[in-house]
Each structure stands twice: as structure tokens, then as C-alpha cells.
Amino acid sequence: MRLQTLTTLSSAIIGALLMVIGNLIQAGFIFPSPYGGADIFQLSSTLQVSALLLTALVSGPRSASLAAIIYISLGLFQVPIFTMGGNCSYLFNPSFGYLAGFIPAGWFVGQCSRQNRMNDPLLFSLISIFGLIIVHACGIINIILGCLSFRWSEHLVQLIVEYSLGPFGAQLILCCAIGIVSIPLRKLLLIRS
């Protein structure tokens, strides 16, 4: 029992660190250039959500949810790890609903990844997409509630476009990559499928 607790806790800490680092890295793809070398095509998202989903697929629901709680707690207590810094006033930011959605998304994706015979990259990608939808649903609910209570001056449609529709396509593409990468990581870490 103690080994399982230690494994869960260490996976959660690594997952939280992955989210911190992922928030600093702009997602993109490298393509060969017709003129030699390589071109980088940047996506309109960081690797923050991808780090959460990867943690959930590889480490399971407890580790992913705990990693999300650690990450959110660090950001709320003056560690500037969120996109626009970090402190308790972030609770009133339109993007906080997306961060809060990390917890149920991590749990759901981790729980689904622990089902019997789950070792198909397509299924893992699909599970990641559902996790991404959970994150965005929580974010959109927060935006709607914030607009109804006049917490911010921007219009509802503008906020949904900026926080959901803008990064969603890039995050969707990354879900496919996460599904593929998670399988060898699970095998490398000797996690049973």
C-alpha cells in the first residue's frame, strides 16, 4: 500500500512539473523546409493541457487529479506559473474555469486509461479528446457564469473565441500525439494495460 501511495504522489509531482514546463512551451510541428533545414509551424496553444492528459493516460486518475490540484494550488499561492502570472485574483479570471476543469478531466482520462486492454493509440487519443472537451466545458461554464454576474467587461462570444475556439484546434491535434506517445511511455514505465 505504501509503494502505491509513493508512486501516486511521485507521479502527481512529475505531472504538476510537466504542466508548469508545458505552459512555457509553445506547441508546434517541425517540417522539412524545401530550401533545406526545417521549418517550425507554431500552434495556438502551449503544452499545458497536453501535459495533464499525458499524466492521466500514463499515471492514472489519482495522480492526474492530484497533479492538477498541485498545479492550481501553486498558481493561486503567488507562484507565477499561469499564463498571466498567478495569485488568488486568478479565481476571477475568465481562464480559471479551464484550470478548474483540469481536475475532472484528469480523473476521467486516467480512469478510462485504466480499463482492461487499453493499449490502442486511437482509443487513447479519443479519451484525450473527451478530456479536452471536459476542460473546455468547465471553462465555458465559468465564462457564462462570469458574464451573467458581470465579472469582466468582454462579451461572451469574444471570451469563448479567445479561450476555447482559438486554442481548441491545436489542442485537438495534440490529443492525437498524446495518444501515440502514451503507449510506449506506459510500456517503458511497466504499467499494465
N, CA, C and O of each residue as an XYZ file, in Angstrom:
772
protein
N       0.819     -1.195      0.000
C       0.000      0.000      0.000
C       0.864      1.261      0.000
O       0.539      2.234     -0.681
N       1.948      1.250      0.751
C       2.810      2.425      0.808
C       3.500      2.697     -0.528
O       3.692      3.851     -0.914
N       3.870      1.630     -1.225
C       4.509      1.787     -2.527
C       3.549      2.436     -3.520
O       3.948      3.289     -4.312
N       2.282      2.025     -3.470
C       1.280      2.620     -4.363
C       1.081      4.099     -4.045
O       0.950      4.913     -4.959
N       1.057      4.454     -2.774
C       0.917      5.856     -2.377
C       2.120      6.666     -2.840
O       1.970      7.777     -3.348
N       3.309      6.109     -2.664
C       4.524      6.788     -3.104
C       4.540      6.964     -4.622
O       4.947      8.011     -5.126
N       4.098      5.946     -5.343
C       4.034      6.020     -6.801
C       3.038      7.082     -7.253
O       3.323      7.862     -8.161
N       1.869      7.109     -6.617
C       0.849      8.103     -6.951
C       1.359      9.510     -6.688
O       1.196     10.402     -7.520
N       1.973      9.705     -5.539
C       2.474     11.036     -5.177
C       3.608     11.484     -6.094
O       3.632     12.631     -6.540
N       4.545     10.585     -6.375
C       5.653     10.974     -7.262
C       5.157     11.236     -8.680
O       5.657     12.141     -9.348
N       4.182     10.458     -9.150
C       3.612     10.706    -10.473
C       2.882     12.044    -10.513
O       2.931     12.755    -11.517
N       2.209     12.381     -9.423
C       1.497     13.662     -9.354
C       2.468     14.831     -9.380
O       2.216     15.831    -10.052
N       3.564     14.718     -8.663
C       4.557     15.796     -8.650
C       5.182     15.953    -10.032
O       5.354     17.072    -10.516
N       5.516     14.846    -10.659
C       6.071     14.907    -12.019
C       5.042     15.494    -12.985
O       5.396     16.295    -13.850
N       3.764     15.103    -12.846
C       2.710     15.653    -13.693
C       2.547     17.151    -13.509
O       2.373     17.884    -14.483
N       2.603     17.612    -12.256
C       2.498     19.059    -11.996
C       3.683     19.802    -12.612
O       3.516     20.877    -13.188
N       4.867     19.231    -12.489
C       6.049     19.851    -13.113
C       5.929     19.866    -14.635
O       6.318     20.837    -15.284
N       5.394     18.792    -15.197
C       5.163     18.767    -16.649
C       4.206     19.882    -17.068
O       4.400     20.505    -18.112
N       3.178     20.136    -16.264
C       2.232     21.205    -16.600
C       2.891     22.575    -16.498
O       2.639     23.450    -17.326
N       3.739     22.766    -15.478
C       4.459     24.038    -15.342
C       5.348     24.258    -16.560
O       5.335     25.334    -17.157
N       6.121     23.235    -16.929
C       7.014     23.345    -18.077
C       6.212     23.456    -19.370
O       6.561     24.227    -20.264
N       5.129     22.674    -19.460
C       4.287     22.704    -20.655
C       3.658     24.055    -20.908
O       3.430     24.427    -22.060
N       3.375     24.798    -19.849
C       2.806     26.137    -20.008
C       3.822     27.109    -20.600
O       3.446     28.145    -21.148
N       5.082     26.785    -20.494
C       6.141     27.657    -21.014
C       6.505     27.353    -22.463
O       7.210     28.134    -23.102
N       6.029     26.221    -22.984
C       6.437     25.775    -24.312
C       5.286     25.935    -25.299
O       4.202     25.383    -25.110
N       5.540     26.687    -26.337
C       4.564     26.837    -27.415
C       4.545     25.561    -28.249
O       5.595     25.079    -28.674
N       3.367     25.021    -28.481
C       3.254     23.800    -29.276
C       3.545     24.102    -30.742
O       3.256     25.192    -31.236
N       4.108     23.139    -31.413
C       4.404     23.316    -32.823
C       4.874     22.023    -33.461
O       5.122     21.025    -32.785
N       4.988     22.066    -34.768
C       5.468     20.927    -35.546
C       6.662     21.353    -36.365
O       6.745     22.492    -36.825
N       7.580     20.434    -36.544
C       8.756     20.687    -37.372
C       8.548     19.981    -38.709
O       8.270     18.783    -38.759
N       8.686     20.736    -39.773
C       8.556     20.207    -41.126
C       9.851     20.447    -41.883
O      10.516     21.460    -41.662
N      10.222     19.531    -42.776
C      11.402     19.800    -43.598
C      11.131     20.978    -44.534
O      10.063     21.081    -45.137
N      12.098     21.839    -44.636
C      11.970     23.011    -45.496
C      12.352     22.642    -46.927
O      13.275     21.854    -47.134
N      11.658     23.198    -47.912
C      12.033     22.915    -49.300
C      13.405     23.498    -49.652
O      14.008     23.119    -50.656
N      13.887     24.416    -48.821
C      15.180     25.053    -49.063
C      16.288     24.449    -48.211
O      17.383     25.003    -48.118
N      15.997     23.307    -47.589
C      16.968     22.683    -46.694
C      16.686     23.105    -45.263
O      16.131     24.178    -45.027
N      17.057     22.285    -44.328
C      16.792     22.584    -42.929
C      15.374     22.214    -42.536
O      14.793     21.266    -43.066
N      14.828     22.975    -41.601
C      13.486     22.670    -41.114
C      12.721     23.950    -40.823
O      13.306     24.968    -40.452
N      11.433     23.888    -40.994
C      10.535     24.983    -40.648
C       9.696     24.554    -39.450
O       9.322     23.389    -39.322
N       9.409     25.510    -38.582
C       8.573     25.232    -37.421
C       7.226     25.899    -37.629
O       7.145     27.105    -37.864
N       6.182     25.109    -37.539
C       4.817     25.614    -37.628
C       4.266     25.675    -36.209
O       4.014     24.637    -35.597
N       4.075     26.895    -35.678
C       3.607     27.054    -34.309
C       2.093     26.932    -34.237
O       1.365     27.454    -35.082
N       1.637     26.226    -33.203
C       0.214     26.085    -32.947
C      -0.216     27.140    -31.927
O       0.618     27.698    -31.214
N      -1.502     27.406    -31.864
C      -2.013     28.460    -30.979
C      -2.307     27.922    -29.580
O      -3.357     28.215    -29.009
N      -1.387     27.144    -29.034
C      -1.574     26.567    -27.712
C      -0.218     26.217    -27.121
O       0.762     26.018    -27.839
N      -0.187     26.147    -25.795
C       1.009     25.633    -25.135
C       0.801     24.143    -24.869
O      -0.224     23.576    -25.247
N       1.764     23.524    -24.227
C       1.682     22.090    -23.941
C       1.116     21.793    -22.550
O       1.237     20.670    -22.060
N       0.504     22.786    -21.916
C      -0.025     22.648    -20.562
C      -1.118     21.582    -20.472
O      -1.025     20.679    -19.641
N      -2.139     21.672    -21.302
C      -3.230     20.689    -21.285
C      -2.702     19.325    -21.718
O      -3.115     18.298    -21.178
N      -1.807     19.310    -22.675
C      -1.219     18.049    -23.138
C      -0.487     17.342    -22.009
O      -0.551     16.118    -21.896
N       0.209     18.107    -21.174
C       0.928     17.518    -20.042
C      -0.045     16.873    -19.060
O       0.228     15.798    -18.525
N      -1.174     17.524    -18.823
C      -2.185     16.937    -17.936
C      -2.720     15.632    -18.515
O      -2.792     14.619    -17.819
N      -3.092     15.663    -19.782
C      -3.681     14.476    -20.405
C      -2.680     13.329    -20.482
O      -3.049     12.171    -20.287
N      -1.429     13.639    -20.763
C      -0.389     12.606    -20.790
C      -0.193     12.005    -19.400
O      -0.051     10.790    -19.261
N      -0.184     12.853    -18.375
C      -0.070     12.361    -16.999
C      -1.224     11.421    -16.672
O      -1.028     10.380    -16.045
N      -2.423     11.791    -17.097
C      -3.603     10.964    -16.823
C      -3.516      9.621    -17.539
O      -3.810      8.584    -16.946
N      -3.119      9.630    -18.798
C      -3.034      8.378    -19.564
C      -1.959      7.449    -19.019
O      -2.134      6.231    -18.992
N      -0.863      8.023    -18.593
C       0.264      7.204    -18.146
C       0.147      6.833    -16.668
O       0.417      5.692    -16.295
N      -0.254      7.787    -15.823
C      -0.196      7.565    -14.379
C      -1.528      7.253    -13.719
O      -1.543      6.758    -12.592
N      -2.646      7.527    -14.381
C      -3.940      7.183    -13.815
C      -4.678      8.357    -13.200
O      -4.169      9.478    -13.171
N      -5.895      8.089    -12.702
C      -6.771      9.169    -12.250
C      -6.297      9.889    -10.993
O      -6.385     11.114    -10.911
N      -5.802      9.148    -10.026
C      -5.383      9.802     -8.774
C      -4.204     10.729     -9.006
O      -4.193     11.868     -8.539
N      -3.222     10.238     -9.724
C      -2.032     11.051     -9.984
C      -2.368     12.289    -10.808
O      -1.870     13.379    -10.528
N      -3.205     12.120    -11.817
C      -3.551     13.255    -12.679
C      -4.357     14.301    -11.923
O      -4.087     15.496    -12.041
N      -5.343     13.865    -11.149
C      -6.145     14.823    -10.383
C      -5.296     15.520     -9.337
O      -5.409     16.730     -9.146
N      -4.450     14.766     -8.662
C      -3.566     15.361     -7.669
C      -2.576     16.324     -8.323
O      -2.280     17.380     -7.763
N      -2.066     15.975     -9.494
C      -1.162     16.870    -10.227
C      -1.874     18.179    -10.573
O      -1.290     19.256    -10.455
N      -3.133     18.084    -10.998
C      -3.902     19.288    -11.319
C      -4.120     20.142    -10.074
O      -4.022     21.367    -10.138
N      -4.414     19.505     -8.948
C      -4.618     20.242     -7.697
C      -3.326     20.924     -7.264
O      -3.348     22.078     -6.837
N      -2.204     20.222     -7.371
C      -0.903     20.814     -7.030
C      -0.620     22.006     -7.932
O      -0.212     23.066     -7.457
N      -0.834     21.838     -9.219
C      -0.563     22.907    -10.192
C      -1.421     24.134     -9.914
O      -0.915     25.256     -9.888
N      -2.714     23.924     -9.705
C      -3.617     25.050     -9.443
C      -3.265     25.716     -8.119
O      -3.274     26.943     -8.022
N      -2.955     24.920     -7.101
C      -2.595     25.480     -5.794
C      -1.331     26.316     -5.876
O      -1.265     27.402     -5.300
N      -0.332     25.822     -6.585
C       0.898     26.604     -6.750
C       0.606     27.955     -7.410
O       1.115     28.989     -6.977
N      -0.209     27.934     -8.448
C      -0.528     29.165     -9.159
C      -1.349     30.131     -8.341
O      -1.194     31.345     -8.477
N      -2.217     29.619     -7.498
C      -3.054     30.503     -6.675
C      -2.292     31.101     -5.503
O      -2.691     32.134     -4.964
N      -1.203     30.462     -5.105
C      -0.434     30.962     -3.978
C       0.867     31.609     -4.421
O       1.953     31.242     -3.974
N       0.728     32.574     -5.303
C       1.775     33.521     -5.673
C       2.902     32.988     -6.542
O       3.836     33.741     -6.819
N       2.876     31.752     -6.984
C       3.897     31.270     -7.905
C       3.392     31.576     -9.314
O       2.357     31.046     -9.719
N       4.097     32.417    -10.065
C       3.587     32.858    -11.382
C       3.736     31.801    -12.476
O       4.560     31.942    -13.380
N       2.930     30.745    -12.385
C       3.041     29.647    -13.351
C       1.920     29.649    -14.372
O       2.002     28.933    -15.369
N       0.865     30.441    -14.150
C      -0.216     30.514    -15.114
C       0.174     31.441    -16.249
O       1.184     32.141    -16.168
N      -0.612     31.447    -17.292
C      -0.309     32.252    -18.468
C      -0.156     33.737    -18.124
O       0.728     34.413    -18.650
N      -1.014     34.235    -17.247
C      -0.958     35.649    -16.872
C      -0.483     35.831    -15.439
O      -0.979     36.706    -14.729
N       0.470     35.017    -15.008
C       1.011     35.148    -13.658
C       0.380     34.133    -12.723
O       0.176     32.973    -13.083
N       0.078     34.586    -11.524
C      -0.554     33.694    -10.567
C      -0.737     34.341     -9.213
O       0.210     34.908     -8.668
N      -1.903     34.271     -8.674
C      -2.273     34.622     -7.308
C      -3.763     34.352     -7.151
O      -4.413     33.885     -8.086
N      -4.302     34.639     -5.984
C      -5.716     34.318     -5.726
C      -6.673     35.111     -6.605
O      -7.811     34.684     -6.804
N      -6.247     36.247     -7.133
C      -7.132     37.013     -8.014
C      -7.388     36.274     -9.330
O      -8.292     36.637    -10.083
N      -6.593     35.243     -9.602
C      -6.787     34.444    -10.812
C      -8.124     33.705    -10.782
O      -8.627     33.283    -11.824
N      -8.698     33.549     -9.587
C     -10.015     32.921     -9.463
C     -11.073     33.685    -10.256
O     -12.074     33.107    -10.677
N     -10.848     34.987    -10.459
C     -11.815     35.831    -11.149
C     -11.416     36.099    -12.600
O     -11.952     37.000    -13.244
N     -10.480     35.315    -13.098
C     -10.028     35.427    -14.470
C     -10.880     34.506    -15.346
O     -11.244     33.416    -14.903
N     -11.207     34.912    -16.571
C     -12.006     34.034    -17.436
C     -11.375     32.663    -17.681
O     -12.091     31.697    -17.945
N     -10.072     32.566    -17.601
C      -9.419     31.281    -17.887
C      -9.394     30.335    -16.696
O      -8.978     29.185    -16.839
N      -9.829     30.791    -15.523
C      -9.752     29.912    -14.353
C     -10.649     28.679    -14.482
O     -10.302     27.615    -13.968
N     -11.768     28.797    -15.143
C     -12.646     27.640    -15.329
C     -11.955     26.514    -16.080
O     -12.202     25.336    -15.822
N     -11.088     26.888    -17.010
C     -10.329     25.879    -17.756
C      -9.351     25.162    -16.820
O      -9.192     23.943    -16.886
N      -8.702     25.934    -15.952
C      -7.789     25.326    -14.982
C      -8.546     24.416    -14.020
O      -8.080     23.322    -13.701
N      -9.708     24.863    -13.559
C     -10.515     24.034    -12.662
C     -10.955     22.751    -13.375
O     -11.105     21.707    -12.740
N     -11.157     22.830    -14.679
C     -11.536     21.652    -15.461
C     -10.437     20.614    -15.562
O     -10.697     19.481    -15.968
N      -9.207     20.977    -15.201
C      -8.112     20.007    -15.206
C      -8.407     18.840    -14.262
O      -8.060     17.696    -14.559
N      -9.037     19.123    -13.142
C      -9.250     18.084    -12.123
C     -10.208     17.003    -12.633
O      -9.837     15.829    -12.630
N     -11.436     17.353    -13.074
C     -12.307     16.276    -13.582
C     -11.786     15.647    -14.878
O     -11.983     14.454    -15.108
N     -11.124     16.439    -15.719
C     -10.580     15.882    -16.961
C      -9.481     14.866    -16.657
O      -9.436     13.796    -17.263
N      -8.604     15.199    -15.724
C      -7.544     14.269    -15.337
C      -8.108     12.983    -14.759
O      -7.620     11.890    -15.048
N      -9.141     13.126    -13.938
C      -9.760     11.936    -13.344
C     -10.397     11.062    -14.429
O     -10.187      9.850    -14.464
N     -11.171     11.690    -15.304
C     -11.876     10.936    -16.350
C     -10.905     10.214    -17.277
O     -11.056      9.018    -17.530
N      -9.917     10.933    -17.779
C      -8.959     10.334    -18.714
C      -8.164      9.230    -18.024
O      -7.941      8.166    -18.602
N      -7.741      9.483    -16.800
C      -6.994      8.467    -16.056
C      -7.821      7.232    -15.775
O      -7.325      6.110    -15.876
N      -9.087      7.433    -15.421
C      -9.978      6.305    -15.140
C     -10.211      5.474    -16.404
O     -10.178      4.245    -16.359
N     -10.445      6.144    -17.514
C     -10.655      5.413    -18.776
C      -9.403      4.660    -19.210
O      -9.495      3.567    -19.770
N      -8.239      5.242    -18.954
C      -6.994      4.588    -19.384
C      -6.684      3.339    -18.575
O      -5.854      2.527    -18.982
N      -7.335      3.181    -17.450
C      -7.097      2.021    -16.582
C      -8.038      0.857    -16.882
O      -7.974     -0.168    -16.203
N      -8.893      0.987    -17.863
C      -9.805     -0.102    -18.228
C      -9.002     -1.250    -18.833
O      -7.898     -1.046    -19.338
N      -9.553     -2.439    -18.779
C      -8.864     -3.624    -19.308
C      -8.558     -3.476    -20.792
O      -9.368     -2.960    -21.563
N      -7.393     -3.933    -21.169
C      -6.931     -3.985    -22.560
C      -6.936     -2.632    -23.259
O      -7.241     -2.529    -24.447
N      -6.600     -1.617    -22.512
C      -6.500     -0.279    -23.099
C      -5.051     -0.064    -23.530
O      -4.229      0.405    -22.743
N      -4.745     -0.400    -24.758
C      -3.398     -0.175    -25.267
C      -3.418      0.216    -26.738
O      -2.473     -0.060    -27.477
N      -4.494      0.856    -27.153
C      -4.646      1.277    -28.537
C      -4.451      2.793    -28.623
O      -5.155      3.534    -27.937
N      -3.523      3.269    -29.441
C      -3.303      4.714    -29.559
C      -4.556      5.483    -29.997
O      -4.764      6.623    -29.582
N      -5.378      4.864    -30.825
C      -6.604      5.527    -31.262
C      -7.563      5.739    -30.089
O      -8.162      6.807    -29.959
N      -7.709      4.719    -29.235
C      -8.562      4.856    -28.055
C      -8.002      5.886    -27.087
O      -8.756      6.671    -26.512
N      -6.681      5.890    -26.904
C      -6.070      6.875    -26.017
C      -6.249      8.289    -26.562
O      -6.471      9.228    -25.798
N      -6.153      8.441    -27.867
C      -6.396      9.759    -28.469
C      -7.840     10.188    -28.267
O      -8.113     11.350    -27.965
N      -8.751      9.262    -28.432
C     -10.172      9.560    -28.237
C     -10.471      9.931    -26.784
O     -11.223     10.870    -26.522
N      -9.887      9.201    -25.852
C     -10.049      9.517    -24.432
C      -9.488     10.914    -24.146
O     -10.091     11.686    -23.401
N      -8.344     11.233    -24.735
C      -7.749     12.560    -24.559
C      -8.667     13.650    -25.094
O      -8.797     14.714    -24.488
N      -9.299     13.384    -26.221
C     -10.230     14.366    -26.796
C     -11.409     14.596    -25.853
O     -11.842     15.734    -25.669
N     -11.930     13.527    -25.255
C     -13.011     13.697    -24.280
C     -12.531     14.489    -23.070
O     -13.276     15.313    -22.540
N     -11.297     14.253    -22.625
C     -10.734     15.040    -21.528
C     -10.617     16.508    -21.901
O     -10.905     17.386    -21.087
N     -10.196     16.776    -23.129
C     -10.105     18.156    -23.614
C     -11.484     18.805    -23.638
O     -11.622     19.979    -23.294
N     -12.498     18.055    -24.037
C     -13.865     18.585    -24.052
C     -14.314     18.922    -22.624
O     -14.999     19.923    -22.415
N     -13.937     18.104    -21.649
C     -14.281     18.394    -20.253
C     -13.622     19.689    -19.804
O     -14.270     20.518    -19.164
N     -12.347     19.879    -20.127
C     -11.652     21.118    -19.764
C     -12.370     22.321    -20.371
O     -12.607     23.316    -19.686
N     -12.710     22.234    -21.639
C     -13.362     23.360    -22.306
C     -14.788     23.569    -21.816
O     -15.247     24.709    -21.739
N     -15.491     22.505    -21.485
C     -16.849     22.656    -20.945
C     -16.812     23.401    -19.614
O     -17.631     24.290    -19.377
N     -15.867     23.044    -18.744
C     -15.728     23.756    -17.461
C     -15.361     25.221    -17.691
O     -15.869     26.108    -17.005
N     -14.490     25.467    -18.646
C     -14.099     26.840    -18.948
C     -15.250     27.666    -19.488
O     -15.434     28.817    -19.093
N     -16.020     27.086    -20.385
C     -17.152     27.812    -20.970
C     -18.228     28.069    -19.911
O     -18.842     29.136    -19.905
N     -18.460     27.115    -19.026
C     -19.419     27.335    -17.940
C     -18.968     28.505    -17.070
O     -19.784     29.347    -16.695
N     -17.667     28.563    -16.744
C     -17.136     29.675    -15.957
C     -17.314     31.002    -16.691
O     -17.681     32.007    -16.083
N     -17.057     31.001    -17.984
C     -17.211     32.232    -18.770
C     -18.669     32.683    -18.788
O     -18.955     33.870    -18.630
N     -19.583     31.747    -18.980
C     -21.010     32.102    -18.994
C     -21.434     32.664    -17.639
O     -22.104     33.695    -17.572
N     -21.041     31.983    -16.559
C     -21.398     32.470    -15.226
C     -20.768     33.834    -14.947
O     -21.392     34.693    -14.326
N     -19.539     34.030    -15.403
C     -18.873     35.316    -15.221
C     -19.544     36.435    -15.994
O     -19.652     37.559    -15.503
N     -19.991     36.132    -17.191
C     -20.703     37.147    -17.986
C     -22.057     37.480    -17.368
O     -22.478     38.637    -17.368
N     -22.733     36.468    -16.845
C     -24.031     36.708    -16.208
C     -23.895     37.533    -14.922
O     -24.803     38.284    -14.564
N     -22.762     37.390    -14.234
C     -22.541     38.148    -13.000
C     -21.684     39.400    -13.223
O     -21.278     40.056    -12.264
N     -21.416     39.725    -14.479
C     -20.671     40.933    -14.862
C     -19.276     40.993    -14.224
O     -18.847     42.051    -13.764
N     -18.573     39.858    -14.199
C     -17.219     39.825    -13.635
C     -16.177     40.439    -14.562
O     -15.148     40.915    -14.082
N     -16.404     40.447    -15.857
C     -15.445     41.037    -16.794
C     -16.194     41.790    -17.877
O     -17.390     41.596    -18.093
N     -15.462     42.644    -18.540
C     -16.106     43.563    -19.486
C     -16.248     42.994    -20.897
O     -17.069     43.488    -21.669
N     -15.482     41.984    -21.250
C     -15.558     41.429    -22.599
C     -16.894     40.716    -22.808
O     -17.535     40.278    -21.852
N     -17.300     40.610    -24.066
C     -18.543     39.935    -24.404
C     -18.355     38.415    -24.367
O     -17.243     37.911    -24.522
N     -19.434     37.715    -24.166
C     -19.425     36.259    -24.066
C     -18.787     35.603    -25.288
O     -17.919     34.741    -25.146
N     -19.203     35.998    -26.463
C     -18.687     35.386    -27.692
C     -17.188     35.644    -27.833
O     -16.436     34.752    -28.224
N     -16.763     36.848    -27.520
C     -15.345     37.194    -27.615
C     -14.520     36.312    -26.670
O     -13.454     35.829    -27.052
N     -15.003     36.101    -25.451
C     -14.282     35.278    -24.484
C     -14.228     33.804    -24.913
O     -13.197     33.147    -24.767
N     -15.337     33.298    -25.439
C     -15.354     31.903    -25.885
C     -14.424     31.702    -27.073
O     -13.738     30.684    -27.164
N     -14.399     32.667    -27.979
C     -13.487     32.563    -29.122
C     -12.034     32.607    -28.640
O     -11.203     31.819    -29.091
N     -11.736     33.523    -27.732
C     -10.358     33.692    -27.261
C      -9.865     32.501    -26.451
O      -8.736     32.049    -26.638
N     -10.697     31.993    -25.557
C     -10.243     30.958    -24.632
C     -10.568     29.532    -25.065
O      -9.900     28.595    -24.629
N     -11.584     29.347    -25.916
C     -11.946     27.975    -26.321
C     -11.694     27.712    -27.790
O     -10.918     26.824    -28.140
N     -12.342     28.474    -28.649
C     -12.242     28.188    -30.078
C     -10.839     28.419    -30.620
O     -10.394     27.690    -31.506
N     -10.137     29.420    -30.104
C      -8.781     29.706    -30.566
C      -7.821     28.548    -30.357
O      -7.228     28.064    -31.321
N      -7.651     28.090    -29.114
C      -6.683     27.008    -28.881
C      -7.221     25.596    -29.106
O      -6.439     24.646    -29.115
N      -8.533     25.430    -29.288
C      -9.112     24.081    -29.334
C      -8.555     23.236    -30.477
O      -8.243     22.063    -30.272
N      -8.426     23.797    -31.660
C      -7.921     23.028    -32.801
C      -6.517     22.503    -32.574
O      -6.220     21.344    -32.866
N      -5.656     23.365    -32.051
C      -4.285     22.933    -31.774
C      -4.264     21.866    -30.692
O      -3.521     20.890    -30.795
N      -5.080     22.048    -29.648
C      -5.123     21.065    -28.573
C      -5.698     19.739    -29.066
O      -5.313     18.673    -28.586
N      -6.605     19.808    -30.007
C      -7.179     18.597    -30.605
C      -6.099     17.805    -31.354
O      -6.021     16.582    -31.238
N      -5.283     18.509    -32.110
C      -4.172     17.857    -32.814
C      -3.207     17.213    -31.814
O      -2.710     16.109    -32.036
N      -2.952     17.922    -30.714
C      -2.036     17.397    -29.709
C      -2.593     16.163    -29.006
O      -1.827     15.314    -28.550
N      -3.918     16.054    -28.914
C      -4.526     14.855    -28.312
C      -4.140     13.601    -29.093
O      -3.914     12.543    -28.505
N      -4.066     13.721    -30.401
C      -3.654     12.582    -31.234
C      -2.205     12.197    -30.929
O      -1.876     11.016    -30.819
N      -1.355     13.201    -30.797
C       0.050     12.934    -30.476
C       0.185     12.314    -29.091
O       1.006     11.420    -28.886
N      -0.615     12.782    -28.145
C      -0.563     12.237    -26.779
C      -0.965     10.768    -26.778
O      -0.341      9.955    -26.096
N      -1.998     10.423    -27.533
C      -2.438      9.032    -27.613
C      -1.346      8.121    -28.129
O      -1.214      6.983    -27.679
N      -0.568      8.614    -29.069
C       0.519      7.816    -29.640
C       1.698      7.711    -28.676
O       2.265      6.632    -28.510
N       2.069      8.812    -28.047
C       3.236      8.843    -27.159
C       2.987      8.078    -25.860
O       3.918      7.519    -25.280
N       1.733      8.051    -25.402
C       1.447      7.443    -24.098
C       1.670      5.935    -24.077
O       2.030      5.384    -23.037
N       1.463      5.261    -25.200
C       1.613      3.798    -25.235
C       3.051      3.376    -24.923
O       3.255      2.562    -24.022
N       4.061      3.906    -25.642
C       5.425      3.494    -25.284
C       5.849      3.955    -23.892
O       6.647      3.285    -23.237
N       5.325      5.091    -23.436
C       5.659      5.539    -22.079
C       5.111      4.570    -21.034
O       5.789      4.261    -20.055
N       3.901      4.099    -21.239
C       3.322      3.124    -20.311
C       4.146      1.842    -20.300
O       4.368      1.255    -19.242
N       4.599      1.405    -21.475
C       5.416      0.186    -21.538
C       6.775      0.410    -20.889
O       7.291     -0.469    -20.198
N       7.353      1.589    -21.111
C       8.632      1.920    -20.529
C       8.564      1.944    -18.995
O       9.491      1.517    -18.306
N       7.450      2.451    -18.492
C       7.266      2.539    -17.027
C       6.626      1.286    -16.433
O       6.276      1.263    -15.253
N       6.472      0.240    -17.258
C       5.934     -1.055    -16.837
C       4.532     -0.957    -16.267
O       4.223     -1.587    -15.255
N       3.691     -0.177    -16.906
C       2.309     -0.045    -16.464
C       1.484     -1.059    -17.241
O       1.564     -1.136    -18.467
N       0.692     -1.831    -16.513
C      -0.120     -2.876    -17.129
C      -1.260     -2.269    -17.930
O      -1.872     -1.288    -17.506
N      -1.547     -2.854    -19.093
C      -2.647     -2.384    -19.938
C      -3.898     -3.184    -19.658
O      -4.937     -2.940    -20.270
